[in-house]
Amino acid sequence: MTITNKFTGVGVALITPFDSKGSIDFGALAAIIDRVIDGGVDYLLALGTTSETPTLTPSERVAVAKFIAQRVSGRVPLMVGIGGNCTADVVATLRSWDFTGYDAVLSVNPYYNKPNQEGLYLHFKALSEASPLPIMLYNIPGRTGVNMTPQTVARIVATCPNIFGIKEASGNADQMEEVVKAVAKVREDFILVSGDDGLTVEAIRRGGKGVLSVLAHLYPADVKSLTTLALEGNFDKAEYMLTRLSAITDSLFAEGNPVGIKNALATKALCTPTVRLPLAKASVELDIRQRIEIIKYES
């Protein structure tokens, strides 16, 4: 199995469940891991944005990553999020991290600093040289304040052979297509996956290879099914399935991620809705909205 096809299809950006007092609920995490794997997802991501990684202490991050690797125990490929806005710190983490059980790294654009395209290129070049594992880029300008252009992605890929893909979460399907076309000129084995559940089918239509999903926590088999249909070229049926889920998908991000998915999972008693400040749990209005939409979808 090559690195490129390990991370196609459906990945799940795992939450970090907390108990009502805000401590990590490893029992709930274990149950969620088993549930999504049993639902047919292709790989998992630890310590992404959805994991509330910025509010985990360094020791908690290590504990969560180790626990996930042990619980998965080789059942599906694993990716771990390691990024930041100080290149030297990220390089040091890559060189010291215990990657036992992991297959790849996901690394986000440096946030807050708002580097130019040259800065982005040099940042990821430094990470590529330091990382013992292949790297997937993560472009999410809505959170980082800077957009990595298709031309910059192609430049990175041309000079960094262990950077094998990108989670594209710009929300711009045209940009996704431009990335695929730009990179195809320099590499044949590079993959793009959607970072937005609502754009899963459109991303695949434009050359993408899947989705790194939040929604799949809730409906892993359904997200797997619609993604497979799209990858097989059955776009109409895939889009129909995605449209049926659109109200729930929209609710997951209405008050921020992972606020929405934790609240939705709480309706099924899979975890508490607890998040850590500065996030606050879902409003009563969102809770009611989600319960109604879930009943509609499942009826």
N, C-alpha and C positions, 0 to 999 in steps of 0.2 A: 504493500500500500504506500503510495507516494504521499508526501505532505499535502499536495494540493487536493487530493480527493478525500483526505481525512476530514477536511473542514468544509465540505459541500453539504447541501441538504439543509437540515434544521439543527441549529445550535441553540442552547438555552443559556442566556446570561443570568446565572443564578442569583437569587436574592440571598441575603443573610437574615434568617428569621431571628427575631428577638422575643423573649418572654415579656410579660406585662411590666416587668421592672427594667427592661432594656438590656438584659444580658443575652448573649448568643444562645439560641435554642438549638443545640446540635441534634436533638431528637427530631425536631421538625425539619431541619435541613436534610437529615438522612432520609426521611419519608418523602420529601420533595424530589431528591435525587433519584430514589428508586421509582417514584411515580413517573417521572419524565422519561427515564430510560425504558421502563416497561411500556410507555406510550409510543416508543419507536424513534425518539430523537437521535440524531447522529453524533452529536458531541456536546460538551458542556464548557462553559466559561466560568472560572472562579475569579473573584475580585475585580469584576467590572464595575461600571457606574451603578448598575442595578443592585450590586452587593453593598451599596452605601460605604464603599471603601474609604472615602475621605473621613468618615467618622469612626472607623475602626482604628484601634491602637496598633502600633507595629507588631506587638505580640499576638494580638487578635488576628491580624492578617495572616501571620504564619500559621496560627492554629486552624483557621478556616481553610486555608489552602491544603494543609496536611490532612485535615479531616476529609475534605472532598476527595483527594487522591486515594485515601484509604478506603472510603466508602465505594467509590467507583470501581476500584480494584481492576482496572483494565477493561471494563465492560464497554466503554466508549472512549474515544480520544478526548484529551483534556487540554484546555488552553488557560493561561493565567494572565490577568491584567497587570502589567507593570509599566507605569508611565508617570509623568510628572512634568513640572515646568522648570526644573533645574537639570540640565543634561548630565552634569557630573554626578548628581545623586542617582539618577536612573541608571547610568553606566555602573556605578558602584553596586547598586542593588542587583543588576543582572549578573555581575561577576560573583556575588556572594550568595545568591538565593539558592535554596535547595529545591531543585526542579524534579525530584523523584516523583514519578508517576505522571509527569506532564510532557506534552508533545510540542507545544508552541507557546508563544507569548503574543498577547494583544497589547499594543502600545498606542495611546491616544496622543493627538496633537498637544504640544505644550499649551497650557491654558493660562489665561490672564496676561502673560507677557506680550501676547500678540506678535510673534515673530513674523518677519517677511518670508517669502518663499525660499530665499537662500538659507535663512535660519532654520526653516523646517527641513530642508534637504540635509544640512550639516548635522542637525540633531539626530535624524534617523540614520544617517551614515555612521555616526558615533555609536548609536545603539546596535546597529548591525554588526559592527566590528567587535562589540563587547559581548553580544549574546551567544550563549552556547546552544540555544534553540532557535528554530525559524521564527520569524516575526510576521504578524499580520498588523498592518497599519489600521488606525481607527480615526476616521475623519468625522467630527461632529461639531461643526462651527457654532451651533446654537449653544453649546456648553463651553467651548474653548475660546470663542471670540475671533477665530481665524479659520479660513477655509483653505484646505490644501488643494491646489488646482490639479486638473488632470495632467498638465505638463510636468508639474513637480513630482507627482506620483510616478510618471514614466521615467523621469530622471533618477529618482531613488531606485526604482526597480532595475534600471539598466546597470547601475553600479553596485547594487547590494544583492547578491544572489540568494542570500538567506531570508530576504523579505519576499514572501510568497503570495500575499493577498492584502485586501483592504476591506474593512467593515465601513461601508459608505453610509453615513447617516446625515447627509446634508439635507435630505428631504427633497432633493432635486433629481428627478429621473433622467433629465437631459444630461446632467453632470455624470450620472452613473454610466450612461452610454458613452460619453466622451472619455471617461477613464478607461473603459474596456477597449475602446478603439486606440487610444494613445499608447496603452501598455502593450497591445498586440503587436505594435511595430518593433518592440524591443524584446518581448518575452512571450512565449506561447503557454507557459505553465502557470501564469498568474491568475488568481481568482478574485472576483468581487462578490461580496455578500451584502444584502440589504441590512442596514441597522434600524430600519423602520418596518414594523409588522405590516402596516397599511400599504407599503410599497413592495411587498414580497413578489407578487406576480409581475408587476411592471418592471422590477429590477431584473428578473429572470428573462422576461421578454426582450430586454435590452442587453442581454449577454451575461447577467449575473448567474451565480451558482447556488443561491440559497438565501437564508436569512439567519441572523443571530437574533433570536426572538425573546421577547418578554411574554407575549401571549401564550407561548407553548407551556409555560408553567401551568396554565389553567386548562388548556385543551391540546396536549401534546400530540395525540393521534390525529386530530383534525388539522393542525398546522402541518404535520408531516404529510398527510394525504394531499392537501392543496399544493404544497411545495413540490411534491413528487409529480403531480399532474402538470404543473407549470414546467418543470424540468423535462417532462416528456412531450411538451408542446401542446398540451390540452389546456390552452389559456382560458377559454370560455368557461369551462367547468371549474377551473381553479379560481377564476375571478368571482364566479357565483358563490363558491364556498367562502371566499374572503369577504365578500360583500355581506353575507349573512352574519359574519363576525364583526362587522365594522363598528357597530354601536358599542360593543364591548371593548374593542380595541381602542376606540376614541376615549372611552372612560378611563382606561388604564393610565392615560397621560394627561388627563384633564387637570389634575392638581399635582402633577410631577411624578416622576418615576424614582423609586418604586412604591410611592404612596398608593397608587391605584391598584397595582398587582397584589400588594400585600392585603389591601382591603378585600379584593375579590377572592383571594385565597382564604381569607378569614371567614367569608360566607360559607365556605365548604369545610371549615374547621381544620384547615391544613397548616395554619400558623395564626399568630395574633396579628392585628393591623399595626403593631407598634413599629415606629420609625424613630430615628435619633435626630435631635435638633442639629441643624436648623430646619429639617423637615418636620412637619406636623401631620398627624394622622388625617385620614380623609374626613371631609365634612359630612354631616348628616345627609345633605342633599346628594352628594356623590354616592354615599352608601346605598341610599334608596334607589338611585338611578341604576347602579350596578346590579342590585338584587332583581330589579324588574327586567333588565336586559338579559341577565343570566337565565331567569325563568322563561322568558320568551324564546331564547335560543334553544334551551334544552327541552322545551315542551313539544 
